[in-house]
Amino acid sequence: MTSIPVQGRPEQDVRPRPISRRPTGGDAVFVYSFRTIGASVLIITGGIGVFLALQSVPTLRHYGPEFFSVHEGWNFSTDQVSVASLLVGTVEVALIAIAIAFPLSVATALYISEYAPPRIQATLISAIDLMAAVPSIVYGLWGRDLIQPHADQVAMFVDRHLGPYAVHGAAVGRLLVVMVSGVVIWVTLRWALNIKSRWAHIPLVVGAAAAVALLPVTFTVNADPNAANISAQVSSFQKSAFIAGIAVSMMVLPMACAIMRQVFSQTPAGEKEAALALGSTKWGMIRAVVLPFGKGGIIGGTMLSLGRALGETIAVLLIINQVFQIKPNIFETGTATVSSTIAAQFGEATGIQLKALLTAGFVLFVITLVVNTLAAIVVNRSRSGNETS
């Protein structure tokens, strides 16, 4: 079939028009402005890390590997300095805070987003946000003057009932080896070798059993909670990591609760209504739809709160009695964290002492960076809404 060209109509160019992805106008201003802001944040964070790393060089030359050894002490007069006791105290306070704040944050976020009447939701959200605006020194005074007289009674009660079950001596070391080995073997089988058999969970179960057996050790205090003169024993249960963890938990709770509530509120209404229409109860709908949808927010809020708890300073410094020893006993008086030690000794430190404090801060900086990086990886692998059932 022959086509006859139409007279008087110019031939049109049928080639595809090039499309530019380069932003122009207001889009260009927006893109380049926020790109600059993001780059500045990375530059500032990297600059802090580089500064602390350079300040750590004289400390490592002076103390060598002994700075990271497990020997106890942070005494400049005897030149015996080790960051191990500070790291143990920092982790203990942070884990106690997260253990208290995590269930409260999840419960509060679920109540505000799913159970609270609409007329009081705004009030509850404002109250939670106001908790984040309270200065840390107020939380420290609250923990020292109001919580401590009651927390030591709780500590004595727990010590009285769990103390007899605590292991001692070489058994503690053996249980630690079993716990760590079980976790390492499970991680190797599950992630390195990609073995998904149910038998691969046996090392994890053994490690968890060893951790449960070690749990009474953390609640045991070198005091007699059944003594006739109990007032003489109370001082052994005060100014501990447990009381500091309670104060820090109230500080990190608003942050975790705000992130979780925001994610829970974004759950698709259609999926929630579908679950209810199929006969699910309110809690069944939350368990099947809301919690899987908000898994990324739960993990991200918890890890972000953990980073905040690791670096808390003034509240911890007001509560604890600084003792530079590696203590597994969270109820016993005396502990030390990296940030509180820096705040307490920075004003009087000179020379190599100042370098040692900055090196301890660099170690805490690296730990916090690793925690936040792991949180970002976990959140990216479990995006909210991808695992609703």
Secondary structure as UniProt FT lines:
FT   TURN            7..8
FT   HELIX           25..63
FT   HELIX           64..68
FT   STRAND          74..75
FT   TURN            76..79
FT   STRAND          80..81
FT   HELIX           84..110
FT   HELIX           111..115
FT   HELIX           118..133
FT   HELIX           136..142
FT   HELIX           143..147
FT   HELIX           148..162
FT   HELIX           163..165
FT   HELIX           170..187
FT   HELIX           188..192
FT   HELIX           198..201
FT   HELIX           202..218
FT   TURN            225..226
FT   HELIX           231..234
FT   HELIX           235..237
FT   HELIX           241..265
FT   HELIX           269..277
FT   TURN            278..279
FT   HELIX           282..285
FT   HELIX           286..290
FT   HELIX           291..293
FT   HELIX           295..310
FT   HELIX           314..319
FT   TURN            330..331
FT   HELIX           338..345
FT   TURN            346..348
FT   HELIX           352..381
FT   TURN            384..385
//
